[in-house]
Amino acid sequence: MCETCVFYQYDEEDEAWYCVAEMDEDDYARFITSPKPTCPFYRLDDEYAVVRHQM
C-alpha cells in the first residue's frame, strides 16, 4: 500500500524509500500495535488529480 502513497518518497542519498508523513510517537505506537494496521496518513499519490480538476 505504501508504494501508492504520496508520503512514500525516495531518498537519493540513502538510496532507500521512506515514509515522510509527520507522525508523532502516539500515532506510530497505535499503528504498530494495531492488529490490522491501517495507516491514518495514507493518501493516494494521484498525479493526474490536478489535471482532471482543471478540465
PDB file with one MODEL, atoms N, CA, C and O in Angstrom:
MODEL        1
ATOM      1  N   MET A   1       0.824  -1.187   0.000  1.00  0.00           N
ATOM      2  CA  MET A   1       0.000   0.000   0.000  1.00  0.00           C
ATOM      3  C   MET A   1       0.871   1.255   0.000  1.00  0.00           C
ATOM      4  O   MET A   1       0.493   2.258  -0.605  1.00  0.00           O
ATOM      5  N   CYS A   2       2.010   1.222   0.655  1.00  0.00           N
ATOM      6  CA  CYS A   2       2.872   2.405   0.723  1.00  0.00           C
ATOM      7  C   CYS A   2       3.342   2.867  -0.653  1.00  0.00           C
ATOM      8  O   CYS A   2       3.566   4.059  -0.865  1.00  0.00           O
ATOM      9  N   GLU A   3       3.489   1.946  -1.572  1.00  0.00           N
ATOM     10  CA  GLU A   3       4.012   2.282  -2.891  1.00  0.00           C
ATOM     11  C   GLU A   3       3.149   3.293  -3.631  1.00  0.00           C
ATOM     12  O   GLU A   3       3.645   3.981  -4.523  1.00  0.00           O
ATOM     13  N   THR A   4       1.877   3.400  -3.287  1.00  0.00           N
ATOM     14  CA  THR A   4       0.986   4.332  -3.963  1.00  0.00           C
ATOM     15  C   THR A   4       0.657   5.552  -3.115  1.00  0.00           C
ATOM     16  O   THR A   4      -0.223   6.336  -3.469  1.00  0.00           O
ATOM     17  N   CYS A   5       1.355   5.717  -2.003  1.00  0.00           N
ATOM     18  CA  CYS A   5       1.067   6.831  -1.078  1.00  0.00           C
ATOM     19  C   CYS A   5       1.912   8.051  -1.420  1.00  0.00           C
ATOM     20  O   CYS A   5       3.072   7.927  -1.813  1.00  0.00           O
ATOM     21  N   VAL A   6       1.328   9.208  -1.270  1.00  0.00           N
ATOM     22  CA  VAL A   6       2.012  10.459  -1.556  1.00  0.00           C
ATOM     23  C   VAL A   6       3.166  10.704  -0.570  1.00  0.00           C
ATOM     24  O   VAL A   6       4.104  11.428  -0.902  1.00  0.00           O
ATOM     25  N   PHE A   7       3.117  10.127   0.610  1.00  0.00           N
ATOM     26  CA  PHE A   7       4.146  10.331   1.621  1.00  0.00           C
ATOM     27  C   PHE A   7       5.327   9.363   1.503  1.00  0.00           C
ATOM     28  O   PHE A   7       6.284   9.471   2.271  1.00  0.00           O
ATOM     29  N   TYR A   8       5.281   8.439   0.577  1.00  0.00           N
ATOM     30  CA  TYR A   8       6.340   7.452   0.395  1.00  0.00           C
ATOM     31  C   TYR A   8       7.313   7.997  -0.640  1.00  0.00           C
ATOM     32  O   TYR A   8       7.016   7.996  -1.835  1.00  0.00           O
ATOM     33  N   GLN A   9       8.478   8.465  -0.185  1.00  0.00           N
ATOM     34  CA  GLN A   9       9.405   9.143  -1.077  1.00  0.00           C
ATOM     35  C   GLN A   9      10.784   8.503  -1.065  1.00  0.00           C
ATOM     36  O   GLN A   9      11.214   7.912  -0.075  1.00  0.00           O
ATOM     37  N   TYR A  10      11.455   8.638  -2.184  1.00  0.00           N
ATOM     38  CA  TYR A  10      12.785   8.050  -2.362  1.00  0.00           C
ATOM     39  C   TYR A  10      13.853   9.047  -1.936  1.00  0.00           C
ATOM     40  O   TYR A  10      13.818  10.211  -2.335  1.00  0.00           O
ATOM     41  N   ASP A  11      14.801   8.590  -1.129  1.00  0.00           N
ATOM     42  CA  ASP A  11      15.928   9.410  -0.700  1.00  0.00           C
ATOM     43  C   ASP A  11      17.146   8.982  -1.511  1.00  0.00           C
ATOM     44  O   ASP A  11      17.677   7.888  -1.320  1.00  0.00           O
ATOM     45  N   GLU A  12      17.580   9.850  -2.414  1.00  0.00           N
ATOM     46  CA  GLU A  12      18.697   9.512  -3.296  1.00  0.00           C
ATOM     47  C   GLU A  12      20.002   9.328  -2.533  1.00  0.00           C
ATOM     48  O   GLU A  12      20.849   8.527  -2.928  1.00  0.00           O
ATOM     49  N   GLU A  13      20.164  10.069  -1.440  1.00  0.00           N
ATOM     50  CA  GLU A  13      21.386   9.959  -0.654  1.00  0.00           C
ATOM     51  C   GLU A  13      21.531   8.577  -0.020  1.00  0.00           C
ATOM     52  O   GLU A  13      22.606   7.978  -0.060  1.00  0.00           O
ATOM     53  N   ASP A  14      20.440   8.075   0.566  1.00  0.00           N
ATOM     54  CA  ASP A  14      20.449   6.746   1.200  1.00  0.00           C
ATOM     55  C   ASP A  14      20.104   5.631   0.224  1.00  0.00           C
ATOM     56  O   ASP A  14      20.303   4.453   0.520  1.00  0.00           O
ATOM     57  N   GLU A  15      19.581   6.012  -0.950  1.00  0.00           N
ATOM     58  CA  GLU A  15      19.101   5.052  -1.937  1.00  0.00           C
ATOM     59  C   GLU A  15      18.062   4.108  -1.332  1.00  0.00           C
ATOM     60  O   GLU A  15      18.139   2.889  -1.481  1.00  0.00           O
ATOM     61  N   ALA A  16      17.095   4.707  -0.648  1.00  0.00           N
ATOM     62  CA  ALA A  16      16.039   3.933   0.009  1.00  0.00           C
ATOM     63  C   ALA A  16      14.747   4.743   0.020  1.00  0.00           C
ATOM     64  O   ALA A  16      14.752   5.967  -0.119  1.00  0.00           O
ATOM     65  N   TRP A  17      13.643   4.022   0.190  1.00  0.00           N
ATOM     66  CA  TRP A  17      12.316   4.644   0.269  1.00  0.00           C
ATOM     67  C   TRP A  17      11.947   4.855   1.734  1.00  0.00           C
ATOM     68  O   TRP A  17      12.223   3.998   2.574  1.00  0.00           O
ATOM     69  N   TYR A  18      11.321   5.997   2.044  1.00  0.00           N
ATOM     70  CA  TYR A  18      10.923   6.322   3.405  1.00  0.00           C
ATOM     71  C   TYR A  18       9.529   6.935   3.427  1.00  0.00           C
ATOM     72  O   TYR A  18       9.095   7.570   2.466  1.00  0.00           O
ATOM     73  N   CYS A  19       8.844   6.734   4.537  1.00  0.00           N
ATOM     74  CA  CYS A  19       7.564   7.409   4.776  1.00  0.00           C
ATOM     75  C   CYS A  19       7.892   8.755   5.410  1.00  0.00           C
ATOM     76  O   CYS A  19       8.558   8.813   6.443  1.00  0.00           O
ATOM     77  N   VAL A  20       7.428   9.828   4.795  1.00  0.00           N
ATOM     78  CA  VAL A  20       7.723  11.160   5.302  1.00  0.00           C
ATOM     79  C   VAL A  20       6.507  11.819   5.948  1.00  0.00           C
ATOM     80  O   VAL A  20       6.497  13.034   6.150  1.00  0.00           O
ATOM     81  N   ALA A  21       5.489  11.035   6.271  1.00  0.00           N
ATOM     82  CA  ALA A  21       4.312  11.568   6.955  1.00  0.00           C
ATOM     83  C   ALA A  21       4.722  12.003   8.355  1.00  0.00           C
ATOM     84  O   ALA A  21       5.493  11.315   9.024  1.00  0.00           O
ATOM     85  N   GLU A  22       4.211  13.137   8.793  1.00  0.00           N
ATOM     86  CA  GLU A  22       4.539  13.627  10.124  1.00  0.00           C
ATOM     87  C   GLU A  22       3.687  12.877  11.139  1.00  0.00           C
ATOM     88  O   GLU A  22       2.514  13.187  11.345  1.00  0.00           O
ATOM     89  N   MET A  23       4.303  11.889  11.764  1.00  0.00           N
ATOM     90  CA  MET A  23       3.620  11.008  12.704  1.00  0.00           C
ATOM     91  C   MET A  23       4.291  11.158  14.072  1.00  0.00           C
ATOM     92  O   MET A  23       5.510  11.026  14.182  1.00  0.00           O
ATOM     93  N   ASP A  24       3.503  11.433  15.111  1.00  0.00           N
ATOM     94  CA  ASP A  24       4.114  11.519  16.435  1.00  0.00           C
ATOM     95  C   ASP A  24       4.231  10.121  17.050  1.00  0.00           C
ATOM     96  O   ASP A  24       3.783   9.138  16.460  1.00  0.00           O
ATOM     97  N   GLU A  25       4.827  10.041  18.223  1.00  0.00           N
ATOM     98  CA  GLU A  25       5.082   8.739  18.858  1.00  0.00           C
ATOM     99  C   GLU A  25       3.787   7.971  19.133  1.00  0.00           C
ATOM    100  O   GLU A  25       3.739   6.753  18.962  1.00  0.00           O
ATOM    101  N   ASP A  26       2.744   8.679  19.555  1.00  0.00           N
ATOM    102  CA  ASP A  26       1.467   8.017  19.853  1.00  0.00           C
ATOM    103  C   ASP A  26       0.850   7.416  18.595  1.00  0.00           C
ATOM    104  O   ASP A  26       0.369   6.283  18.611  1.00  0.00           O
ATOM    105  N   ASP A  27       0.868   8.179  17.512  1.00  0.00           N
ATOM    106  CA  ASP A  27       0.334   7.668  16.240  1.00  0.00           C
ATOM    107  C   ASP A  27       1.110   6.444  15.781  1.00  0.00           C
ATOM    108  O   ASP A  27       0.524   5.452  15.348  1.00  0.00           O
ATOM    109  N   TYR A  28       2.429   6.521  15.879  1.00  0.00           N
ATOM    110  CA  TYR A  28       3.260   5.405  15.443  1.00  0.00           C
ATOM    111  C   TYR A  28       3.023   4.172  16.306  1.00  0.00           C
ATOM    112  O   TYR A  28       2.948   3.061  15.780  1.00  0.00           O
ATOM    113  N   ALA A  29       2.905   4.346  17.611  1.00  0.00           N
ATOM    114  CA  ALA A  29       2.651   3.220  18.518  1.00  0.00           C
ATOM    115  C   ALA A  29       1.307   2.574  18.192  1.00  0.00           C
ATOM    116  O   ALA A  29       1.204   1.348  18.163  1.00  0.00           O
ATOM    117  N   ARG A  30       0.288   3.375  17.948  1.00  0.00           N
ATOM    118  CA  ARG A  30      -1.030   2.847  17.584  1.00  0.00           C
ATOM    119  C   ARG A  30      -0.965   2.069  16.272  1.00  0.00           C
ATOM    120  O   ARG A  30      -1.583   1.013  16.133  1.00  0.00           O
ATOM    121  N   PHE A  31      -0.219   2.595  15.326  1.00  0.00           N
ATOM    122  CA  PHE A  31      -0.081   1.960  14.016  1.00  0.00           C
ATOM    123  C   PHE A  31       0.627   0.608  14.134  1.00  0.00           C
ATOM    124  O   PHE A  31       0.207  -0.368  13.512  1.00  0.00           O
ATOM    125  N   ILE A  32       1.686   0.547  14.919  1.00  0.00           N
ATOM    126  CA  ILE A  32       2.476  -0.674  15.060  1.00  0.00           C
ATOM    127  C   ILE A  32       1.742  -1.744  15.870  1.00  0.00           C
ATOM    128  O   ILE A  32       1.819  -2.927  15.536  1.00  0.00           O
ATOM    129  N   THR A  33       1.037  -1.350  16.921  1.00  0.00           N
ATOM    130  CA  THR A  33       0.386  -2.324  17.805  1.00  0.00           C
ATOM    131  C   THR A  33      -1.012  -2.726  17.349  1.00  0.00           C
ATOM    132  O   THR A  33      -1.619  -3.624  17.933  1.00  0.00           O
ATOM    133  N   SER A  34      -1.517  -2.082  16.331  1.00  0.00           N
ATOM    134  CA  SER A  34      -2.852  -2.410  15.833  1.00  0.00           C
ATOM    135  C   SER A  34      -2.852  -3.821  15.230  1.00  0.00           C
ATOM    136  O   SER A  34      -1.933  -4.171  14.488  1.00  0.00           O
ATOM    137  N   PRO A  35      -3.882  -4.645  15.542  1.00  0.00           N
ATOM    138  CA  PRO A  35      -3.935  -5.998  14.982  1.00  0.00           C
ATOM    139  C   PRO A  35      -4.087  -5.987  13.459  1.00  0.00           C
ATOM    140  O   PRO A  35      -3.595  -6.888  12.778  1.00  0.00           O
ATOM    141  N   LYS A  36      -4.750  -4.993  12.938  1.00  0.00           N
ATOM    142  CA  LYS A  36      -4.931  -4.852  11.497  1.00  0.00           C
ATOM    143  C   LYS A  36      -4.492  -3.436  11.134  1.00  0.00           C
ATOM    144  O   LYS A  36      -5.323  -2.536  11.012  1.00  0.00           O
ATOM    145  N   PRO A  37      -3.177  -3.240  10.961  1.00  0.00           N
ATOM    146  CA  PRO A  37      -2.686  -1.872  10.774  1.00  0.00           C
ATOM    147  C   PRO A  37      -3.202  -1.214   9.502  1.00  0.00           C
ATOM    148  O   PRO A  37      -3.041  -1.737   8.399  1.00  0.00           O
ATOM    149  N   THR A  38      -3.812  -0.079   9.681  1.00  0.00           N
ATOM    150  CA  THR A  38      -4.211   0.762   8.559  1.00  0.00           C
ATOM    151  C   THR A  38      -3.621   2.130   8.827  1.00  0.00           C
ATOM    152  O   THR A  38      -3.776   2.673   9.921  1.00  0.00           O
ATOM    153  N   CYS A  39      -2.966   2.675   7.866  1.00  0.00           N
ATOM    154  CA  CYS A  39      -2.280   3.947   8.050  1.00  0.00           C
ATOM    155  C   CYS A  39      -3.280   5.103   8.016  1.00  0.00           C
ATOM    156  O   CYS A  39      -4.019   5.256   7.044  1.00  0.00           O
ATOM    157  N   PRO A  40      -3.306   5.911   9.069  1.00  0.00           N
ATOM    158  CA  PRO A  40      -4.228   7.046   9.090  1.00  0.00           C
ATOM    159  C   PRO A  40      -3.772   8.185   8.175  1.00  0.00           C
ATOM    160  O   PRO A  40      -4.528   9.125   7.932  1.00  0.00           O
ATOM    161  N   PHE A  41      -2.550   8.103   7.675  1.00  0.00           N
ATOM    162  CA  PHE A  41      -1.994   9.167   6.844  1.00  0.00           C
ATOM    163  C   PHE A  41      -2.000   8.829   5.359  1.00  0.00           C
ATOM    164  O   PHE A  41      -1.619   9.661   4.535  1.00  0.00           O
ATOM    165  N   TYR A  42      -2.425   7.627   5.009  1.00  0.00           N
ATOM    166  CA  TYR A  42      -2.386   7.206   3.602  1.00  0.00           C
ATOM    167  C   TYR A  42      -3.193   8.150   2.728  1.00  0.00           C
ATOM    168  O   TYR A  42      -4.350   8.458   3.016  1.00  0.00           O
ATOM    169  N   ARG A  43      -2.565   8.597   1.663  1.00  0.00           N
ATOM    170  CA  ARG A  43      -3.254   9.416   0.666  1.00  0.00           C
ATOM    171  C   ARG A  43      -2.727   8.997  -0.698  1.00  0.00           C
ATOM    172  O   ARG A  43      -1.517   9.006  -0.926  1.00  0.00           O
ATOM    173  N   LEU A  44      -3.604   8.638  -1.586  1.00  0.00           N
ATOM    174  CA  LEU A  44      -3.236   8.174  -2.913  1.00  0.00           C
ATOM    175  C   LEU A  44      -2.439   9.234  -3.649  1.00  0.00           C
ATOM    176  O   LEU A  44      -2.849  10.393  -3.716  1.00  0.00           O
ATOM    177  N   ASP A  45      -1.307   8.839  -4.200  1.00  0.00           N
ATOM    178  CA  ASP A  45      -0.465   9.744  -4.977  1.00  0.00           C
ATOM    179  C   ASP A  45      -0.992   9.779  -6.400  1.00  0.00           C
ATOM    180  O   ASP A  45      -0.474   9.102  -7.288  1.00  0.00           O
ATOM    181  N   ASP A  46      -2.020  10.572  -6.601  1.00  0.00           N
ATOM    182  CA  ASP A  46      -2.682  10.669  -7.902  1.00  0.00           C
ATOM    183  C   ASP A  46      -2.185  11.918  -8.611  1.00  0.00           C
ATOM    184  O   ASP A  46      -2.749  13.000  -8.447  1.00  0.00           O
ATOM    185  N   GLU A  47      -1.128  11.764  -9.398  1.00  0.00           N
ATOM    186  CA  GLU A  47      -0.516  12.916 -10.049  1.00  0.00           C
ATOM    187  C   GLU A  47      -1.414  13.552 -11.108  1.00  0.00           C
ATOM    188  O   GLU A  47      -1.138  14.667 -11.551  1.00  0.00           O
ATOM    189  N   TYR A  48      -2.470  12.876 -11.520  1.00  0.00           N
ATOM    190  CA  TYR A  48      -3.369  13.429 -12.530  1.00  0.00           C
ATOM    191  C   TYR A  48      -4.606  14.104 -11.921  1.00  0.00           C
ATOM    192  O   TYR A  48      -5.468  14.579 -12.660  1.00  0.00           O
ATOM    193  N   ALA A  49      -4.705  14.152 -10.625  1.00  0.00           N
ATOM    194  CA  ALA A  49      -5.868  14.750  -9.970  1.00  0.00           C
ATOM    195  C   ALA A  49      -6.010  16.227 -10.331  1.00  0.00           C
ATOM    196  O   ALA A  49      -7.123  16.702 -10.558  1.00  0.00           O
ATOM    197  N   VAL A  50      -4.918  16.943 -10.386  1.00  0.00           N
ATOM    198  CA  VAL A  50      -4.966  18.372 -10.729  1.00  0.00           C
ATOM    199  C   VAL A  50      -5.435  18.558 -12.165  1.00  0.00           C
ATOM    200  O   VAL A  50      -6.221  19.462 -12.451  1.00  0.00           O
ATOM    201  N   VAL A  51      -4.967  17.720 -13.054  1.00  0.00           N
ATOM    202  CA  VAL A  51      -5.359  17.816 -14.459  1.00  0.00           C
ATOM    203  C   VAL A  51      -6.851  17.556 -14.606  1.00  0.00           C
ATOM    204  O   VAL A  51      -7.540  18.285 -15.319  1.00  0.00           O
ATOM    205  N   ARG A  52      -7.357  16.525 -13.938  1.00  0.00           N
ATOM    206  CA  ARG A  52      -8.797  16.223 -14.020  1.00  0.00           C
ATOM    207  C   ARG A  52      -9.620  17.367 -13.419  1.00  0.00           C
ATOM    208  O   ARG A  52     -10.714  17.663 -13.900  1.00  0.00           O
ATOM    209  N   HIS A  53      -9.100  18.002 -12.382  1.00  0.00           N
ATOM    210  CA  HIS A  53      -9.815  19.103 -11.743  1.00  0.00           C
ATOM    211  C   HIS A  53      -9.901  20.308 -12.684  1.00  0.00           C
ATOM    212  O   HIS A  53     -10.896  21.032 -12.667  1.00  0.00           O
ATOM    213  N   GLN A  54      -8.882  20.525 -13.492  1.00  0.00           N
ATOM    214  CA  GLN A  54      -8.845  21.672 -14.402  1.00  0.00           C
ATOM    215  C   GLN A  54      -9.714  21.481 -15.636  1.00  0.00           C
ATOM    216  O   GLN A  54     -10.040  22.457 -16.312  1.00  0.00           O
ATOM    217  N   MET A  55     -10.092  20.258 -15.939  1.00  0.00           N
ATOM    218  CA  MET A  55     -10.872  20.001 -17.155  1.00  0.00           C
ATOM    219  C   MET A  55     -12.296  20.395 -17.000  1.00  0.00           C
ATOM    220  O   MET A  55     -13.084  20.242 -17.933  1.00  0.00           O
TER     221      MET A  55
ENDMDL
END
